[in-house]
């Protein structure tokens, strides 16, 4: 659990000088790691969605009937939903 800035200041007031010097950097690095994790998930999601989209477009160009296209669209929607769920649940 991350403490608000005021709570951290009060906590560090009585701490040894070394801890007072290290703690802000440590807290900052935790924040940066959280941001990186979010960016990584977004990158993974975008990559998987782009692959699914390219495959859908390739197959849609080969569809020979409205029924084939409709079935392909249904499968594409399920795939996109599955990708979103997998990335969110990881």
For each residue, the residues with C-beta under 8 A, 3 or more apart:
1:
2: 27 30 31
3: 7 8 11
4: 7 8
5: 8 9
6: 9 10
7: 3 4 10 11
8: 3 4 5 11 12 23 24 27
9: 5 6 12 13
10: 6 7 13
11: 3 7 8 14 15
12: 8 9 15 19 20 23
13: 9 10
14: 11
15: 11 12 19 20 23
16: 19 20
17: 20 21
18: 21 22
19: 12 15 16 22 23
20: 12 15 16 17 23
21: 17 18 24 25
22: 18 19 25 26
23: 8 12 15 19 20 26 27
24: 8 21 27 28
25: 21 22 28 29
26: 22 23 29 30
27: 2 8 23 24 30 31
28: 24 25 31 32
29: 25 26 32 33
30: 2 26 27 33 34
31: 2 27 28 34 35
32: 28 29 35 36
33: 29 30 36 37
34: 30 31 37 38
35: 31 32 38 39
36: 32 33 39 40
37: 33 34 40 41
38: 34 35 41 42
39: 35 36 42 43
40: 36 37 43 44
41: 37 38 44 45 87 90
42: 38 39 45 46
43: 39 40 46 47
44: 40 41 47 48 87
45: 41 42 48 49 83 84 87
46: 42 43 49 50
47: 43 44 50 51
48: 44 45 51 52 83 86 87
49: 45 46 52 53 80 83
50: 46 47 53 54
51: 47 48 54 55
52: 48 49 55 56 76 79 80 83
53: 49 50 56 57
54: 50 51 57 58
55: 51 52 58 59
56: 52 53 59 60 72 73 76 79
57: 53 54 60 61
58: 54 55 61 62
59: 55 56 62 63 72
60: 56 57 63 69 72
61: 57 58
62: 58 59
63: 59 60 68 69 72
64: 68
65: 68 69
66: 69 70
67: 70 71
68: 63 64 65 71 72
69: 60 63 65 66 72 73
70: 66 67 73 74
71: 67 68 74 75
72: 56 59 60 63 68 69 75 76
73: 56 69 70 76 77
74: 70 71 77 78
75: 71 72 78 79
76: 52 56 72 73 79 80
77: 73 74 80 81
78: 74 75 81 82
79: 52 56 75 76 82 83
80: 49 52 76 77 83 84
81: 77 78 84 85
82: 78 79 85 86
83: 45 48 49 52 79 80 86 87
84: 45 80 81 87 88
85: 81 82 88 89
86: 48 82 83 89 90
87: 41 44 45 48 83 84 90
88: 84 85
89: 85 86
90: 41 86 87
